[in-house]
Amino acid sequence: NDEKSGTAMIENAAYKYFSDLQEKSLAPKIDATSKVDLSKFVPKNVNKLTEEEVVDELVESILYNKDDILAINKIYGIPSQGGEGVRLNIADLLPKLAERIHCDKLHMVHRLDKETTGIMLFGKTEEMASKLRKAFKDRKVKKTYLVIAKGIPSLKEGIIKVPIAEGEVGKDKRKRMTCIPVYNSDTKHVMHKTKKKTVPAVTHYKVVANSHSCALLEVSPETGVKHQIRTHLLHVLNTPVLGDHKYSYLTEIKPQILPSDVIRQLGIRQSKARNLPMYLHSKNLIIPEFLDGRTFSVHCSVPRAFRSFLKKAKISHRNVDERI
């Protein structure tokens, strides 16, 4: 009953945000006299690296290389696949990475956002890649992420069950994922029935530690909807991923403003806060009974920039690298 009650409260929070869309940001005024030192909190700029240097980074990031599976710790700032304005991406570098590890070919299995770090899997054969893709599709893959959130969820633990759809935000109608609660007798008073195609999305979360106006969350998505964690944390919990400028405000896309207590604790100016990275890291991945009855699992420690932020913000991180 307690779990059902907690889930209901989380879902009600999603419904409520529709009636609050026009509220202005309540972010406090910032002390502009603070010092500026971002070096410890910002990862290496991948855009300044050559293609060969990025391949070197990928080789050094290997976490698992056997059973026809390759797992890497995806570095910050490089997208999984190409697109407009993309200079380097993981997919295009796979042939060179395969050559470096003496593999005929590497096959993509899933994607991580450009700003997300942590575990990314590849098949060293098409057969293994297909097997891994099916495990993801069948929801047999147990993924755990660590997130530094702006704000602290009112409920310390819960399950978010709110569908997601593609939407538009701001005067210029920029595309972004959004939450669309199920239209029923409870929600019809705060939302209109929509024709948008929604996808079921389920996210488990719990607060691991918090200090000032930030929290360290452990997040486990059951489903794999595009930008699911970022969307749910903003729209349902109102605690966006710290450094996520795309999913920081309900009605517009603009640089994230940090609370004054966080700015003072970090010793940076508010104007420099927009240069902080997005703190979203894939920490653990488990597929039960995947390898001839054996469980496949891989663990990835958080990046230096992530750990440095936790330390400076005085958020407890003693067990941040604990295996699940």
Backbone torsions as a table, in degrees:
resi	resn	phi	psi	omega
1	ASN	NA	-39.5	179.6
2	ASP	-62.3	-40.3	179.9
3	GLU	-66.2	-41.8	178.8
4	LYS	-63.9	-39.9	179.2
5	SER	-63.5	-43.2	179.7
6	GLY	-64.2	-40.9	178.9
7	THR	-63.9	-41.6	179.6
8	ALA	-61.9	-40.6	179.4
9	MET	-64.6	-38.3	178.0
10	ILE	-64.3	-44.2	-179.4
11	GLU	-66.2	-37.9	177.8
12	ASN	-62.7	-33.2	177.4
13	ALA	-62.7	-37.1	177.9
14	ALA	-65.7	-41.5	-179.2
15	TYR	-64.1	-37.7	-175.2
16	LYS	-65.5	-30.2	-173.3
17	TYR	-65.4	-23.8	178.3
18	PHE	-64.6	-33.4	-180.0
19	SER	-84.0	-7.2	-178.2
20	ASP	-108.8	9.7	-172.3
21	LEU	-59.8	-28.0	-175.0
22	GLN	-91.4	-1.7	-179.6
23	GLU	-69.1	142.4	179.5
24	LYS	-81.3	155.9	178.4
25	SER	-61.6	136.4	179.5
26	LEU	-101.2	19.3	-178.8
27	ALA	-58.7	132.2	-177.3
28	PRO	-70.8	161.5	176.3
29	LYS	-67.6	147.6	-172.0
30	ILE	-106.2	142.5	175.2
31	ASP	-74.7	111.4	-174.3
32	ALA	-84.8	2.2	-176.1
33	THR	-94.8	0.9	-176.4
34	SER	-69.8	159.7	-177.1
35	LYS	-74.8	163.9	-179.7
36	VAL	-118.7	118.1	175.8
37	ASP	-158.3	94.5	-176.4
38	LEU	-99.3	-6.4	-168.7
39	SER	-55.8	-38.5	-177.0
40	LYS	-74.4	-23.0	-172.9
41	PHE	-98.1	-4.0	-174.3
42	VAL	-113.8	129.1	179.2
43	PRO	-72.7	171.1	178.7
44	LYS	-58.7	138.1	-179.6
45	ASN	-79.6	104.5	-175.8
46	VAL	-66.5	-23.3	-179.4
47	ASN	-69.0	-15.7	179.4
48	LYS	-93.8	-0.9	-179.0
49	LEU	-95.1	150.1	174.0
50	THR	-77.8	169.3	179.1
51	GLU	-59.8	-43.0	-179.9
52	GLU	-65.1	-37.2	179.2
53	GLU	-67.0	-36.1	177.4
54	VAL	-67.5	-40.3	176.8
55	VAL	-61.8	-41.1	175.9
56	ASP	-56.8	-44.0	179.6
57	GLU	-61.9	-40.9	-179.8
58	LEU	-65.6	-41.1	178.2
59	VAL	-62.2	-43.3	-179.6
60	GLU	-68.2	-20.1	-175.9
61	SER	-90.6	3.4	-176.1
62	ILE	-63.7	129.4	-179.0
63	LEU	-105.4	-29.5	-173.7
64	TYR	-153.7	132.0	-177.8
65	ASN	-149.5	72.2	175.9
66	LYS	-164.0	175.8	-179.5
67	ASP	56.3	31.7	-179.2
68	ASP	62.2	21.6	178.5
69	ILE	-123.4	134.9	171.8
70	LEU	-116.4	130.0	174.8
71	ALA	-122.8	132.3	177.8
72	ILE	-123.0	162.1	169.8
73	ASN	-93.6	98.3	-176.4
74	LYS	-61.4	128.2	-178.6
75	ILE	-76.8	155.7	-176.6
76	TYR	-69.4	139.6	169.8
77	GLY	93.0	-1.8	178.5
78	ILE	-112.8	125.1	-179.0
79	PRO	-74.2	158.4	179.2
80	SER	-70.1	-36.9	-178.5
81	GLN	-134.4	166.7	-177.6
82	GLY	-75.6	172.6	179.8
83	GLY	177.1	-177.3	-179.0
84	GLU	-60.2	126.2	177.4
85	GLY	80.2	4.4	-178.3
86	VAL	-89.9	122.7	-179.4
87	ARG	-86.1	-47.4	-179.7
88	LEU	-130.0	144.6	176.6
89	ASN	-150.3	159.9	-175.5
90	ILE	-59.6	-46.4	-175.1
91	ALA	-57.5	-43.2	-178.4
92	ASP	-71.5	-21.0	-178.4
93	LEU	-93.2	-4.2	-177.6
94	LEU	-59.4	-39.8	178.2
95	PRO	-59.3	-41.6	179.8
96	LYS	-70.7	-36.7	177.6
97	LEU	-66.0	-41.0	178.3
98	ALA	-60.5	-42.7	179.5
99	GLU	-61.8	-40.4	-177.3
100	ARG	-68.0	-27.4	-179.3
101	ILE	-104.8	13.2	175.9
102	HIS	59.5	49.3	179.0
103	CYS	-122.1	140.7	-178.6
104	ASP	-61.4	-45.3	-177.2
105	LYS	-160.9	145.5	175.0
106	LEU	-111.3	139.9	-175.6
107	HIS	-117.6	132.2	178.1
108	MET	-65.4	143.1	178.2
109	VAL	-118.3	-46.4	-179.0
110	HIS	-150.5	178.4	-177.5
111	ARG	-125.1	155.1	167.6
112	LEU	-123.5	148.2	177.5
113	ASP	-60.7	155.6	179.6
114	LYS	-52.2	-40.9	-174.9
115	GLU	-91.0	2.1	179.9
116	THR	-94.6	137.9	176.6
117	THR	-108.3	168.0	173.6
118	GLY	112.9	-157.4	-166.6
119	ILE	-67.8	125.6	174.3
120	MET	-135.1	129.9	-174.7
121	LEU	-103.7	149.4	174.8
122	PHE	-139.1	149.8	173.6
123	GLY	-93.9	137.2	177.7
124	LYS	-87.8	-6.5	170.4
125	THR	-136.9	157.9	178.1
126	GLU	-65.0	-34.3	179.0
127	GLU	-61.9	-46.9	179.6
128	MET	-68.0	-38.4	178.4
129	ALA	-60.3	-42.9	179.1
130	SER	-64.6	-38.8	179.3
131	LYS	-65.3	-41.3	178.4
132	LEU	-67.4	-42.7	179.1
133	ARG	-60.4	-40.5	179.5
134	LYS	-65.1	-37.7	178.0
135	ALA	-62.7	-39.6	176.3
136	PHE	-65.7	-46.8	-177.8
137	LYS	-62.1	-37.7	-178.4
138	ASP	-84.5	5.6	178.5
139	ARG	60.7	35.9	177.7
140	LYS	-92.9	-9.1	-178.8
141	VAL	-88.9	122.3	178.7
142	LYS	-97.4	110.7	-176.4
143	LYS	-109.6	138.0	176.6
144	THR	-127.9	126.4	179.1
145	TYR	-113.5	152.2	168.3
146	LEU	-108.3	136.0	-176.9
147	VAL	-133.5	135.8	166.0
148	ILE	-96.8	120.6	-175.8
149	ALA	-106.9	146.7	171.3
150	LYS	-82.7	111.4	-175.7
151	GLY	101.5	168.5	-178.8
152	ILE	-124.3	122.1	-179.9
153	PRO	-56.9	141.8	-179.5
154	SER	-67.9	-32.9	173.1
155	LEU	-102.2	128.2	-173.2
156	LYS	-73.3	-14.8	-179.6
157	GLU	-156.5	143.4	179.6
158	GLY	-176.6	176.8	177.2
159	ILE	-122.4	122.2	179.5
160	ILE	-96.1	120.1	178.7
161	LYS	-124.7	79.7	-178.9
162	VAL	-134.0	123.5	-179.6
163	PRO	-60.7	155.9	-178.6
164	ILE	-123.9	145.1	177.9
165	ALA	-142.7	162.2	173.1
166	GLU	-74.2	137.6	-179.2
167	GLY	-140.4	-172.5	178.1
168	GLU	-131.0	147.9	-177.3
169	VAL	-141.7	146.7	178.0
170	GLY	82.5	170.6	-179.8
171	LYS	-63.4	-30.1	-178.2
172	ASP	-91.3	8.3	174.2
173	LYS	54.5	48.2	179.0
174	ARG	-73.0	140.3	-175.8
175	LYS	-76.7	137.5	178.9
176	ARG	-162.0	150.9	177.1
177	MET	-72.7	150.2	-178.4
178	THR	-144.4	160.0	177.0
179	CYS	-89.3	134.9	176.9
180	ILE	-127.9	93.2	178.9
181	PRO	-58.1	154.4	178.5
182	VAL	-61.6	131.9	-179.7
183	TYR	-80.0	117.1	179.1
184	ASN	-151.8	-168.0	-176.1
185	SER	-63.8	-25.6	-179.7
186	ASP	-82.3	-33.1	-173.2
187	THR	-99.6	-13.3	-175.0
188	LYS	-63.6	-18.5	-179.6
189	HIS	-79.0	-16.8	-177.1
190	VAL	-122.7	2.8	179.4
191	MET	-151.4	157.4	176.2
192	HIS	-95.8	153.3	176.6
193	LYS	-66.9	134.5	-175.2
194	THR	-114.0	152.8	175.8
195	LYS	-97.7	-1.0	-179.9
196	LYS	-62.3	142.8	177.6
197	LYS	-79.5	115.5	-178.8
198	THR	-102.2	155.3	179.3
199	VAL	-123.3	131.3	178.0
200	PRO	-57.7	138.5	179.8
201	ALA	-142.7	129.4	-178.1
202	VAL	-129.5	126.0	-178.8
203	THR	-131.7	124.8	173.1
204	HIS	-93.8	142.4	177.6
205	TYR	-147.3	157.2	170.0
206	LYS	-151.8	147.5	178.0
207	VAL	-82.1	120.0	179.7
208	VAL	-86.0	-41.4	179.6
209	ALA	-162.4	160.6	175.5
210	ASN	-154.0	155.9	177.7
211	SER	-159.3	142.3	-176.8
212	HIS	55.0	-127.3	-177.1
213	SER	-111.1	28.8	178.9
214	CYS	-128.8	155.9	178.4
215	ALA	-138.5	146.6	171.8
216	LEU	-96.9	119.7	-177.7
217	LEU	-112.9	145.9	168.9
218	GLU	-105.8	121.6	-172.1
219	VAL	-124.8	132.1	179.9
220	SER	-128.1	102.1	178.0
221	PRO	-78.8	128.1	174.8
222	GLU	-75.8	-38.0	-178.6
223	THR	-103.4	172.4	-176.5
224	GLY	-125.9	52.1	-179.5
225	VAL	-77.8	145.4	179.4
226	LYS	-52.6	128.4	177.0
227	HIS	56.1	31.2	-174.1
228	GLN	-59.8	-51.8	-177.7
229	ILE	-61.4	-45.2	-177.7
230	ARG	-63.8	-40.3	-179.4
231	THR	-68.7	-47.7	-179.2
232	HIS	-64.5	-40.9	-179.0
233	LEU	-65.2	-36.5	177.4
234	LEU	-74.8	-58.5	-169.1
235	HIS	-74.5	-30.5	-176.3
236	VAL	-99.4	-48.2	-176.5
237	LEU	-93.6	-15.9	-175.5
238	ASN	58.7	34.5	175.5
239	THR	-131.3	77.6	-176.5
240	PRO	-63.2	158.6	175.0
241	VAL	-60.0	131.9	179.8
242	LEU	-65.2	130.5	-177.9
243	GLY	88.9	2.2	-179.7
244	ASP	-94.7	95.9	-175.4
245	HIS	-78.8	-18.3	179.0
246	LYS	-79.2	-33.7	-178.1
247	TYR	-120.6	61.1	179.5
248	SER	-113.7	-28.3	-176.5
249	TYR	-132.5	145.7	-174.4
250	LEU	-66.7	-38.6	-170.2
251	THR	-106.7	-3.0	-178.7
252	GLU	-156.4	163.7	175.0
253	ILE	-111.0	116.5	-179.9
254	LYS	-157.3	163.9	-179.2
255	PRO	-55.4	138.0	-178.2
256	GLN	-69.7	133.1	175.3
257	ILE	-99.0	125.7	-179.4
258	LEU	-90.3	148.3	176.2
259	PRO	-59.3	149.6	-175.2
260	SER	-61.2	-33.9	-178.8
261	ASP	-68.2	-32.8	177.1
262	VAL	-70.3	-43.2	178.9
263	ILE	-58.8	-45.6	-179.4
264	ARG	-65.6	-39.9	-178.9
265	GLN	-66.1	-37.2	179.9
266	LEU	-77.2	-25.3	-178.1
267	GLY	74.9	36.2	178.7
268	ILE	-125.1	165.5	175.0
269	ARG	-84.6	151.0	177.3
270	GLN	-59.9	-34.9	-179.1
271	SER	-64.5	-22.6	179.3
272	LYS	-92.3	-9.7	-177.7
273	ALA	-61.9	-28.3	-179.7
274	ARG	-66.5	-14.5	179.4
275	ASN	-89.7	-4.2	176.8
276	LEU	-68.8	146.0	178.3
277	PRO	-74.9	171.7	174.3
278	MET	-86.6	127.1	-174.0
279	TYR	-97.0	80.8	179.6
280	LEU	-137.2	117.1	-171.2
281	HIS	-133.6	129.6	176.2
282	SER	-82.4	109.2	-169.7
283	LYS	-95.1	-44.8	-176.7
284	ASN	-135.7	145.6	176.0
285	LEU	-141.8	126.5	-176.8
286	ILE	-132.5	134.6	172.3
287	ILE	-125.5	103.2	-176.9
288	PRO	-62.1	138.5	173.4
289	GLU	49.1	45.1	-174.9
290	PHE	-93.6	-36.3	-175.0
291	LEU	-104.1	87.6	-178.9
292	ASP	50.4	46.7	178.8
293	GLY	90.2	-13.2	178.3
294	ARG	-88.6	146.9	177.9
295	THR	-81.1	131.1	174.3
296	PHE	-92.0	130.7	177.8
297	SER	-146.8	147.6	177.4
298	VAL	-145.2	143.3	-177.0
299	HIS	-124.1	146.7	-178.7
300	CYS	-139.0	120.3	179.1
301	SER	-67.7	154.0	-178.9
302	VAL	-71.8	152.4	179.3
303	PRO	-67.4	161.8	179.2
304	ARG	-56.9	-42.8	-177.9
305	ALA	-62.7	-37.6	178.8
306	PHE	-64.8	-48.4	-178.5
307	ARG	-65.0	-38.4	-179.7
308	SER	-63.8	-38.7	178.5
309	PHE	-64.7	-46.1	179.9
310	LEU	-57.8	-43.2	-178.5
311	LYS	-65.5	-47.0	-177.8
312	LYS	-67.8	-36.1	-179.9
313	ALA	-81.2	-0.9	179.4
314	LYS	59.3	40.0	173.6
315	ILE	-97.3	125.0	-176.6
316	SER	-55.3	127.8	-178.7
317	HIS	-135.7	29.5	-179.0
318	ARG	-61.9	-37.0	-176.8
319	ASN	-108.1	22.8	-173.1
320	VAL	-64.4	-26.4	-179.8
321	ASP	-104.8	15.3	179.5
322	GLU	-66.5	136.8	178.4
323	ARG	-76.2	146.2	179.4
324	ILE	-82.0	NA	NA
